[in-house]
């Protein structure tokens, strides 16, 4: 019984992790209107640094299709 509980917890933790990838990652590739990562439709967040600012753009994808977009302000270095 203890092994089943541990296995269940590992599956839940693995399923809940979200992949974050920088836009400059060479494994990212657009095929038509879908984004692929290592030849598989990408699910996770792509992060793009906005040049000359302290901001970044985060685009969430599910199965290669964008689902949401966030504009995040990065902390200002002191």
C-alpha positions in Angstrom: 0.0 0.0 0.0 2.8 2.4 0.9 4.4 1.8 -2.6 1.1 2.7 -4.3 0.9 6.0 -2.4 4.5 6.9 -3.2 4.0 6.0 -6.9 0.8 8.1 -7.0 2.5 11.1 -5.5 5.4 10.9 -8.1 3.0 10.7 -11.0 1.0 13.7 -9.7 4.2 15.8 -9.2 5.5 14.9 -12.6 2.2 15.7 -14.3 2.0 19.1 -12.6 5.4 20.4 -13.6 5.4 22.9 -16.3 8.3 23.3 -18.8 9.8 26.7 -19.3 12.0 27.3 -22.3 13.8 30.4 -23.6 12.8 31.6 -27.1 16.5 31.2 -28.1 16.5 27.4 -27.4 17.6 25.7 -30.6 15.2 22.8 -29.9 12.2 25.1 -30.6 10.8 25.0 -34.1 7.6 26.5 -35.7 5.9 24.1 -38.1 3.0 26.0 -39.7 1.1 27.6 -36.8 2.3 25.1 -34.2 5.4 25.2 -31.9 7.5 22.1 -31.5 10.2 21.2 -29.0 12.5 18.3 -29.9 10.1 17.2 -32.6 7.0 17.1 -30.3 4.2 19.6 -30.0 5.3 21.9 -27.1 3.3 22.3 -23.9 4.7 24.8 -21.4 5.9 28.4 -21.4 8.2 30.1 -23.8 10.1 33.1 -22.4 11.2 36.0 -24.6 13.4 38.8 -23.2 12.3 42.2 -24.5 15.4 44.0 -25.8 16.5 47.2 -24.0 14.1 46.6 -21.1 13.9 44.8 -17.9 10.8 42.9 -19.1 10.0 39.6 -20.6 7.1 38.1 -22.5 5.8 34.6 -21.4 3.6 32.7 -23.9 1.9 29.6 -22.7 1.4 26.7 -25.2 -0.6 23.5 -25.1 0.1 20.9 -27.7 1.9 23.5 -29.8 -0.9 26.1 -29.8 -0.6 29.4 -27.8 -3.1 29.6 -25.0 -2.1 32.6 -23.0 0.3 35.5 -22.9 1.8 37.4 -19.9 4.0 40.5 -19.8 6.2 40.2 -16.8 8.4 43.0 -15.3 11.8 41.6 -14.3 13.4 42.9 -11.1 15.6 45.9 -11.6 19.2 45.1 -10.7 20.6 47.2 -7.9 
